[in-house]
């Protein structure tokens, strides 16, 4: 009788373990299925964006083929006469610069060269 009780407990433990594994396997399969669905949706969104970009590129190429002047340089540039000759007498870079508001000159950068830095090294000092 004790042997049957021990066998029953062992069989119950094994059945509980197998049931736990089956529940975990089903949950894993459900998670993988949901992940696969999300991945498929993301791939579909990326494909749609790529198709839009390709359509825009084709439309741009078609427009350039219809209007080849888009590829040419402009007929006139600032500072040049309409046929490419220099435009003498007119400013080429917009309006003339205004004079500074103050009377003192602008700051100068650091000077370089071979000259003594200390008054004692200068000639005639």
MARSE-746855 format. One line per 4 residues: number of its first residue (from 1); their letters; for each residue x, y, z of C-alpha. Coordinates in pm, 1 decimal. Example, Ala and Ser with C-alpha at 12.3 -4.5 7.8 and 13.67 -1.06 7.14 Angstrom:
MARSE-746855
1> as> 1230.0:-450.0:780.0 ~ 1367.0:-106.0:714.0
end
This chain:
MARSE-746855
1> xxxx> 0.0:0.0:0.0 ~ 283.7:244.2:79.2 ~ 439.6:158.7:-259.8 ~ 123.8:258.6:-442.3
5> xxxx> 110.6:586.2:-249.5 ~ 473.2:667.2:-341.3 ~ 408.7:579.5:-709.3 ~ 97.1:801.3:-705.1
9> xxxx> 292.8:1098.1:-561.1 ~ 572.3:1051.4:-819.1 ~ 320.4:1030.0:-1108.2 ~ 139.8:1341.5:-977.0
13> xxxx> 467.6:1537.4:-957.7 ~ 559.7:1429.9:-1312.6 ~ 214.6:1526.2:-1443.7 ~ 233.5:1866.9:-1272.9
17> xxxx> 580.2:1926.8:-1422.1 ~ 457.1:1833.5:-1771.7 ~ 151.0:2057.9:-1734.3 ~ 376.6:2348.9:-1627.4
21> xxxx> 602.4:2294.2:-1928.8 ~ 299.7:2280.9:-2162.3 ~ 163.2:2609.9:-2022.7 ~ 502.9:2777.8:-2062.3
25> xxxx> 540.4:2644.4:-2417.4 ~ 197.1:2782.4:-2515.4 ~ 283.2:3122.8:-2364.2 ~ 614.7:3127.1:-2552.4
29> xxxx> 439.0:3039.0:-2877.8 ~ 184.7:3318.0:-2820.8 ~ 463.8:3572.1:-2755.0 ~ 652.5:3462.8:-3067.6
33> xxxx> 334.7:3487.4:-3277.1 ~ 266.6:3842.9:-3148.9 ~ 629.2:3941.5:-3211.0 ~ 609.1:3803.0:-3564.7
37> xxxx> 289.2:4002.8:-3629.1 ~ 454.1:4325.1:-3507.6 ~ 759.5:4253.8:-3721.5 ~ 540.4:4193.1:-4027.9
41> xxxx> 358.8:4523.4:-3965.0 ~ 691.1:4709.8:-3935.6 ~ 815.5:4553.8:-4259.6 ~ 493.6:4657.4:-4433.5
45> xxxx> 536.8:5018.3:-4310.0 ~ 897.8:5028.9:-4433.0 ~ 796.0:4883.7:-4769.6 ~ 524.6:5148.2:-4804.6
49> xxxx> 774.3:5427.8:-4726.4 ~ 1023.1:5286.1:-4977.5 ~ 750.4:5269.1:-5242.1 ~ 661.5:5634.9:-5175.1
53> xxxx> 1028.0:5735.7:-5205.9 ~ 1067.2:5542.8:-5530.9 ~ 749.8:5703.8:-5669.7 ~ 878.5:6050.0:-5572.9
57> xxxx> 1215.0:5978.0:-5738.1 ~ 1039.5:5859.2:-6055.2 ~ 821.5:6171.7:-6056.9 ~ 1128.7:6391.2:-6013.5
61> xxxx> 1307.9:6213.3:-6298.0 ~ 1001.4:6247.8:-6518.1 ~ 981.6:6620.5:-6442.5 ~ 1350.5:6665.7:-6522.0
65> xxxx> 1305.9:6475.6:-6848.5 ~ 1012.2:6695.9:-6947.0 ~ 1185.5:7017.8:-6839.7 ~ 1555.9:6976.1:-6924.8
69> xxxx> 1626.3:7340.2:-6836.2 ~ 1629.2:7235.3:-6470.7 ~ 1969.6:7074.4:-6529.7 ~ 2115.7:7385.7:-6701.3
73> xxxx> 2285.7:7667.8:-6513.2 ~ 2092.3:7995.2:-6483.3 ~ 2112.1:8243.4:-6769.5 ~ 2248.4:8516.8:-6541.9
77> xxxx> 2437.6:8514.8:-6215.7 ~ 2474.7:8794.7:-5960.5 ~ 2764.2:9018.4:-6065.7 ~ 2763.5:8899.8:-6427.0
81> xxxx> 2587.0:9043.8:-6726.4 ~ 2323.1:8819.8:-6888.4 ~ 2569.4:8659.3:-7133.7 ~ 2852.4:8589.4:-6889.3
85> xxxx> 3054.7:8913.5:-6924.0 ~ 3165.4:9079.5:-6598.9 ~ 2931.4:9349.1:-6476.9 ~ 3173.1:9642.3:-6422.5
89> xxxx> 3056.1:9935.0:-6220.4 ~ 2785.8:9752.1:-6026.0 ~ 2844.4:9574.3:-5696.9 ~ 2848.5:9199.6:-5736.5
93> xxxx> 2770.2:9103.1:-5378.2 ~ 2461.3:9302.6:-5286.7 ~ 2439.8:9657.2:-5148.9 ~ 2747.6:9851.4:-5037.8
97> xxxx> 2855.8:9796.4:-4679.7 ~ 2752.9:10057.8:-4427.4 ~ 3022.7:10239.6:-4232.6 ~ 3072.7:10126.5:-3872.0
101> xxxx> 2886.9:10323.0:-3607.6 ~ 3199.7:10405.7:-3401.9 ~ 3499.7:10620.5:-3508.3 ~ 3772.6:10390.2:-3382.9
105> xxxx> 3915.2:10120.9:-3609.5 ~ 3820.8:9758.2:-3569.3 ~ 4037.9:9530.7:-3354.3 ~ 4325.5:9363.1:-3526.8
109> xxxx> 4433.2:9006.2:-3480.0 ~ 4757.4:8902.1:-3312.4 ~ 5067.5:9005.5:-3503.0 ~ 5326.4:8750.5:-3598.0
113> xxxx> 5686.1:8772.5:-3710.4 ~ 6037.3:8803.9:-3573.2 ~ 6029.7:9104.5:-3345.3 ~ 6136.6:9140.9:-2984.8
117> xxxx> 5854.7:9106.1:-2734.7 ~ 6017.0:9280.9:-2436.4 ~ 6113.6:9647.5:-2434.2 ~ 6462.6:9556.6:-2315.1
121> xxxx> 6522.8:9349.2:-2629.6 ~ 6417.1:9627.7:-2865.6 ~ 6686.9:9829.6:-3035.3 ~ 6711.8:10188.7:-2925.8
125> x> 6543.7:10133.4:-2590.6
end
